[in-house]
Amino acid sequence: MKRIYLDHNATTPLREEVAEAMSKILFSEFGNPTSTHEEGARARTHVETSRERVAQCLGAKSAEIIFTAGASESNNTVLATLLDPELPRRGLITSTVEHPSILEPARQLEKAGVPVTWIPVDRDGRVSPERVFEAADRGPALVSLIWANNETGVLQPIQEIAAGLEHRGIPLHVDATQTVGKCPVDLQSTPIAYLSCSAHKLNGPKGTGCLVARGHSPVHPLLLGGPQERRRRGGTENVAGIVGFGLACQLAHVELSERIKAYSELRDHLWQSLSERIGGLRRNGTSEHVLPNTLNLQFAGAAGEVMVQALDLEGIAVSMGAACHSGSVSPSHVLTEMGLSSEEARSSLRLSVGQGLTLDDISRAAESIARVARRAQEASAA
């Protein structure tokens, strides 16, 4: 029987068109993009064509796109700029519900003596722009916020925060890993200094992503030793991955309105089907400002890790939260920061839909999830 994959926020299946484009590069266009011969020139053309595609998807200029191994590298690169002793200002503002690739380098910055202000979130999982602005008035060097939370799908008020920070002359870095391909992203209309994203969250390959550095935003590369990416990221470019990323961005840009509609229909059908079958089911986070594909649900009295394993045996792939935390017995820091108890957080699952799913798949998944939840609740009560 067909497995039903409800963990698209962890990673997405590779589009067939993307795989074909990458295969052609791997077998036929093997040149090094920095070489001056014909093979190198062809490889360079593929890289630059892909750069244009990514830029168009994000509303950026192609010269602002720096190809990286993914959003984690991009996030680390941006935060590393705060170690520059020549910065006129020091300090970072970020939230308590960031991805680990922001949380961990931010803690390292604190150990290095860089002041970090941690902004809490409300019960809906959102930061208050006023609290960000209040902290920003003390003159930090950077504000870094996740646009759409990887666990709850909650969207932060990035447009409002970006406008307020621009007025104050403070650069904003946005981790848009979950946003690109699911929501409109237009850097022409939103004053963001830096943006990070990964290809594998929008049906592209793993190990490829980008950092967008707008205008004259400084970049201190983590990888040195070559002229690649205008000396902003050393190392031979992953040409096949970049081509796959570029095509995935082009497809996402063209199909965005269709995807939003399709994902919302699948998500809402899943929520309705589960609500009808499970009493007391609770949705974690706001239902208004949220990704069209994501549900984070609390199954009172059921152990989340037990449900994940039982559903896997039934052919349903779900998660308790971030893939980066898989295997951890600790409750989700995102959910506890939203005010949930450790027990409530451990009884919550993330369900994220995406391409390849049908309404019939969702109906079948809902039946399995409801059945497993009842068994888990009964086992916990025994």
C-alpha positions as CSV (number, residue, x, y, z in Angstrom):
1,M,0.0,0.0,0.0
2,K,1.2,3.5,-0.8
3,R,2.9,5.3,2.1
4,I,1.5,8.7,2.9
5,Y,4.2,11.3,3.6
6,L,3.0,14.1,6.0
7,D,6.5,15.5,6.8
8,H,7.1,18.0,4.0
9,N,8.5,20.6,6.4
10,A,11.4,18.2,7.1
11,T,12.1,17.7,3.4
12,T,10.2,17.4,0.2
13,P,10.3,14.8,-2.6
14,L,12.4,15.8,-5.6
15,R,10.4,17.0,-8.6
16,E,10.8,14.7,-11.6
17,E,11.8,17.7,-13.8
18,V,14.4,18.7,-11.3
19,A,15.9,15.3,-11.1
20,E,16.1,15.1,-14.9
21,A,17.8,18.5,-15.1
22,M,20.3,17.5,-12.5
23,S,21.0,14.2,-14.2
24,K,21.9,16.0,-17.4
25,I,24.4,18.1,-15.5
26,L,25.9,15.2,-13.6
27,F,26.5,13.1,-16.8
28,S,27.1,15.7,-19.5
29,E,28.1,19.1,-18.0
30,F,30.8,18.2,-15.6
31,G,33.0,21.3,-16.1
32,N,34.3,23.4,-13.2
33,P,32.6,26.8,-13.4
34,T,35.8,28.7,-12.7
35,S,37.6,27.1,-15.6
36,T,38.1,29.1,-18.8
37,H,37.7,26.4,-21.3
38,E,34.4,25.4,-23.1
39,E,33.4,22.9,-20.5
40,G,33.9,25.4,-17.7
41,A,32.0,28.1,-19.6
42,R,29.0,25.9,-20.1
43,A,29.0,25.1,-16.4
44,R,29.2,28.8,-15.5
45,T,26.3,29.5,-17.8
46,H,24.2,26.9,-15.9
47,V,25.1,28.5,-12.6
48,E,24.2,32.0,-13.7
49,T,21.0,30.9,-15.3
50,S,20.0,29.3,-12.1
51,R,21.0,32.4,-10.1
52,E,18.6,34.4,-12.2
53,R,15.8,31.9,-11.5
54,V,16.4,32.0,-7.8
55,A,16.5,35.8,-7.9
56,Q,13.2,36.1,-9.8
57,C,11.5,33.7,-7.3
58,L,12.6,35.9,-4.4
59,G,12.3,39.3,-5.9
60,A,16.0,39.9,-5.6
61,K,18.8,40.9,-8.0
62,S,21.0,38.0,-9.3
63,A,24.1,39.7,-7.9
64,E,22.6,39.4,-4.4
65,I,22.3,35.6,-4.6
66,I,25.1,33.6,-2.9
67,F,24.9,29.9,-3.4
68,T,25.5,27.9,-0.2
69,A,25.0,24.3,1.1
70,G,21.7,25.3,2.6
71,A,20.0,27.7,5.0
72,S,22.0,26.4,8.0
73,E,25.2,27.6,6.4
74,S,23.5,30.8,5.3
75,N,22.2,31.5,8.8
76,N,25.7,30.9,10.4
77,T,27.3,33.1,7.8
78,V,25.1,36.0,8.6
79,L,25.5,35.7,12.4
80,A,29.3,35.4,12.0
81,T,29.4,39.0,10.7
82,L,28.6,40.1,14.3
83,L,32.1,39.0,15.3
84,D,33.7,41.8,13.2
85,P,35.5,44.0,15.7
86,E,35.1,47.0,13.3
87,L,31.3,47.0,13.4
88,P,30.0,50.4,14.6
89,R,27.4,48.6,16.7
90,R,27.3,45.3,18.5
91,G,24.4,43.1,19.5
92,L,21.8,40.7,18.1
93,I,18.1,40.5,18.5
94,T,16.4,37.2,17.8
95,S,13.4,35.2,19.1
96,T,13.2,32.2,21.4
97,V,11.6,30.0,18.7
98,E,14.3,30.1,16.1
99,H,15.7,27.1,14.2
100,P,18.8,25.5,15.8
101,S,21.0,27.0,13.1
102,I,20.2,30.4,14.6
103,L,19.9,29.4,18.3
104,E,23.2,27.7,18.5
105,P,25.4,30.3,16.8
106,A,23.5,33.0,18.8
107,R,24.6,31.3,22.0
108,Q,28.1,31.1,20.7
109,L,28.0,34.8,20.1
110,E,26.9,35.4,23.7
111,K,29.9,33.3,24.9
112,A,32.1,35.5,22.7
113,G,30.8,38.6,24.4
114,V,28.2,39.8,21.8
115,P,25.0,40.9,23.5
116,V,21.9,38.9,22.5
117,T,18.4,40.0,23.2
118,W,15.9,37.1,23.1
119,I,12.3,38.1,22.2
120,P,9.6,35.8,23.5
121,V,6.4,34.8,21.6
122,D,2.8,34.8,22.6
123,R,0.4,31.8,22.9
124,D,-0.1,31.9,19.1
125,G,3.7,31.6,18.6
126,R,4.2,35.2,17.2
127,V,6.6,37.9,18.3
128,S,5.3,41.4,19.0
129,P,6.7,44.0,16.6
130,E,6.6,46.5,19.4
131,R,8.9,44.4,21.6
132,V,11.3,44.0,18.7
133,F,11.3,47.8,18.1
134,E,11.8,48.5,21.8
135,A,14.9,46.3,21.8
136,A,16.0,47.7,18.5
137,D,16.0,51.2,19.9
138,R,19.0,50.2,22.0
139,G,21.0,50.0,18.8
140,P,21.9,46.4,17.9
141,A,23.9,45.5,14.8
142,L,21.3,42.9,13.5
143,V,17.9,41.5,14.0
144,S,17.4,37.8,12.9
145,L,13.9,36.2,12.8
146,I,12.4,33.1,11.3
147,W,9.6,34.0,8.8
148,A,7.6,30.8,9.1
149,N,8.3,28.4,12.0
150,N,9.4,25.0,10.9
151,E,7.4,23.2,13.7
152,T,4.2,25.2,13.9
153,G,4.1,26.9,10.5
154,V,3.3,30.2,12.3
155,L,4.2,33.3,10.2
156,Q,5.9,36.2,11.9
157,P,4.8,39.8,11.0
158,I,8.0,40.2,8.9
159,Q,6.6,43.0,6.7
160,E,5.8,45.2,9.6
161,I,9.0,44.4,11.5
162,A,11.1,45.0,8.3
163,A,9.5,48.4,7.8
164,G,10.1,49.5,11.4
165,L,13.7,48.4,11.4
166,E,14.4,50.1,8.1
167,H,13.2,53.3,9.7
168,R,15.6,52.7,12.5
169,G,18.5,51.9,10.1
170,I,18.9,48.3,11.5
171,P,19.4,45.4,9.1
172,L,17.1,42.4,9.3
173,H,18.0,38.8,8.5
174,V,15.1,36.4,7.8
175,D,15.3,32.7,7.8
176,A,12.7,32.0,5.0
177,T,13.5,28.3,4.7
178,Q,9.8,27.2,5.2
179,T,8.3,30.3,3.5
180,V,9.8,30.1,-0.1
181,G,7.5,28.0,-2.3
182,K,4.6,28.2,0.1
183,C,4.0,32.0,0.5
184,P,4.8,35.1,-1.6
185,V,8.3,36.4,-1.0
186,D,9.2,39.7,-2.7
187,L,12.3,41.4,-1.5
188,Q,11.5,44.4,-3.8
189,S,8.7,45.3,-1.5
190,T,10.1,44.1,1.9
191,P,13.2,45.8,3.2
192,I,15.2,42.7,4.3
193,A,19.0,42.9,4.3
194,Y,19.6,39.1,4.4
195,L,17.5,36.1,3.6
196,S,18.3,32.4,3.9
197,C,16.6,29.4,2.2
198,S,17.2,25.8,1.2
199,A,16.3,23.9,-2.0
200,H,15.1,20.7,-0.4
201,K,12.1,22.5,1.2
202,L,10.6,23.3,-2.2
203,N,11.1,20.0,-4.1
204,G,14.7,20.7,-4.9
205,P,17.9,18.8,-3.9
206,K,19.4,18.5,-0.4
207,G,22.7,20.2,0.2
208,T,22.0,23.4,-1.8
209,G,20.6,26.7,-0.8
210,C,21.4,30.4,-0.8
211,L,22.0,33.5,1.2
212,V,20.6,36.7,-0.2
213,A,22.7,39.7,0.8
214,R,20.9,42.9,-0.3
215,G,22.6,46.0,-1.6
216,H,25.8,46.6,0.4
217,S,25.0,44.2,3.3
218,P,28.4,42.9,4.4
219,V,29.2,39.2,4.1
220,H,32.1,37.5,6.0
221,P,32.4,34.1,4.3
222,L,32.7,31.0,6.5
223,L,34.6,29.3,3.6
224,L,37.7,30.9,2.2
225,G,40.1,29.9,-0.5
226,G,38.7,30.8,-3.9
227,P,37.1,33.4,-6.1
228,Q,33.7,31.7,-6.2
229,E,30.5,33.6,-5.5
230,R,32.4,36.9,-5.8
231,R,34.7,35.7,-3.0
232,R,31.7,35.5,-0.6
233,R,31.7,31.7,-0.4
234,G,34.8,29.7,-1.3
235,G,34.7,26.2,-2.9
236,T,33.8,24.8,-6.3
237,E,30.1,25.3,-6.9
238,N,27.7,22.4,-6.7
239,V,26.6,22.8,-10.3
240,A,24.0,20.0,-10.4
241,G,22.5,21.1,-7.0
242,I,22.4,24.7,-8.1
243,V,20.6,23.8,-11.4
244,G,18.1,21.8,-9.4
245,F,17.6,24.7,-7.0
246,G,17.1,27.1,-9.8
247,L,14.5,25.0,-11.6
248,A,12.7,24.3,-8.3
249,C,12.5,28.0,-7.6
250,Q,11.2,28.7,-11.2
251,L,8.5,26.0,-10.7
252,A,7.6,27.4,-7.3
253,H,7.4,30.9,-8.7
254,V,5.1,29.9,-11.6
255,E,2.9,27.6,-9.5
256,L,2.7,29.5,-6.2
257,S,-1.0,30.4,-6.3
258,E,-1.9,26.9,-7.3
259,R,0.2,25.4,-4.5
260,I,-1.2,27.7,-1.8
261,K,-4.7,26.7,-2.9
262,A,-3.9,23.0,-3.1
263,Y,-2.0,22.8,0.2
264,S,-4.6,24.7,2.1
265,E,-7.3,22.4,0.8
266,L,-5.3,19.3,1.9
267,R,-4.4,20.9,5.3
268,D,-8.0,22.0,6.1
269,H,-9.4,18.6,5.0
270,L,-6.9,16.9,7.4
271,W,-7.9,19.2,10.3
272,Q,-11.6,18.7,9.7
273,S,-11.3,15.0,9.4
274,L,-9.3,14.7,12.6
275,S,-11.5,17.1,14.5
276,E,-14.5,14.9,13.7
277,R,-12.8,11.8,14.9
278,I,-10.8,13.0,18.0
279,G,-12.4,14.8,20.9
280,G,-10.4,17.6,22.5
281,L,-8.0,17.9,19.6
282,R,-6.1,21.2,19.9
283,R,-4.2,23.2,17.3
284,N,-0.9,24.7,18.5
285,G,-0.4,28.2,17.2
286,T,-2.5,30.7,15.3
287,S,-4.8,29.4,12.6
288,E,-4.8,32.7,10.8
289,H,-1.1,33.6,10.3
290,V,0.2,30.2,9.3
291,L,1.7,28.3,6.3
292,P,-0.9,26.8,4.0
293,N,0.5,23.3,4.5
294,T,1.2,22.9,8.2
295,L,-0.7,21.6,11.3
296,N,0.8,21.2,14.7
297,L,-1.7,19.3,16.8
298,Q,-2.0,18.4,20.4
299,F,-3.4,14.9,21.1
300,A,-4.2,15.1,24.8
301,G,-3.1,12.0,26.8
302,A,-1.2,10.5,23.9
303,A,2.6,10.1,23.8
304,G,3.8,11.7,20.6
305,E,6.8,9.5,20.1
306,V,4.6,6.4,20.4
307,M,2.3,7.8,17.8
308,V,5.1,8.6,15.4
309,Q,6.4,5.0,15.6
310,A,2.9,3.4,15.3
311,L,2.0,5.6,12.3
312,D,5.2,4.7,10.6
313,L,4.3,1.0,10.9
314,E,1.0,1.9,9.2
315,G,2.7,3.7,6.4
316,I,2.1,7.3,7.6
317,A,5.2,9.5,8.0
318,V,4.7,12.3,10.6
319,S,7.0,14.0,13.1
320,M,7.0,15.5,16.6
321,G,8.6,18.7,15.3
322,A,11.9,19.7,13.7
323,A,13.8,17.0,11.8
324,C,17.0,18.4,13.3
325,H,15.6,17.3,16.7
326,S,14.6,13.8,15.7
327,G,15.5,11.3,18.3
328,S,15.5,13.8,21.1
329,V,13.4,13.1,24.2
330,S,13.2,16.7,25.1
331,P,10.0,18.6,24.5
332,S,9.9,21.0,21.6
333,H,11.4,24.4,22.7
334,V,9.0,26.1,20.3
335,L,5.9,24.7,22.0
336,T,7.1,25.3,25.5
337,E,8.1,28.9,24.6
338,M,4.4,29.3,23.5
339,G,3.3,28.3,27.0
340,L,2.6,24.6,26.6
341,S,3.7,22.3,29.4
342,S,6.3,19.6,28.7
343,E,3.5,17.0,28.7
344,E,1.4,18.9,26.2
345,A,4.5,19.4,24.0
346,R,5.3,15.7,24.0
347,S,1.7,14.9,23.0
348,S,1.9,17.1,19.9
349,L,2.6,16.1,16.3
350,R,3.6,18.2,13.2
351,L,1.7,17.2,10.1
352,S,2.8,19.0,6.9
353,V,1.4,18.3,3.4
354,G,2.8,18.9,0.0
355,Q,3.0,17.8,-3.6
356,G,2.0,14.3,-4.5
357,L,-0.8,14.0,-1.9
358,T,-4.5,13.7,-2.7
359,L,-7.7,14.2,-0.7
360,D,-8.0,10.4,-0.6
361,D,-4.6,10.1,1.0
362,I,-5.6,12.7,3.6
363,S,-8.8,10.8,4.4
364,R,-6.9,7.5,4.8
365,A,-4.2,9.2,6.9
366,A,-6.9,10.8,9.2
367,E,-8.4,7.4,9.9
368,S,-5.0,5.9,10.8
369,I,-4.0,8.9,13.0
370,A,-7.3,8.9,14.9
371,R,-7.1,5.1,15.5
372,V,-3.5,5.4,16.7
373,A,-4.3,8.4,18.9
374,R,-7.1,6.5,20.6
375,R,-4.8,3.5,21.3
376,A,-2.0,5.8,22.6
377,Q,-4.5,7.6,24.9
378,E,-5.8,4.3,26.2
379,A,-2.3,3.0,26.8
380,S,-1.3,6.2,28.7
381,A,-4.4,6.0,30.9
382,A,-3.9,2.3,31.7
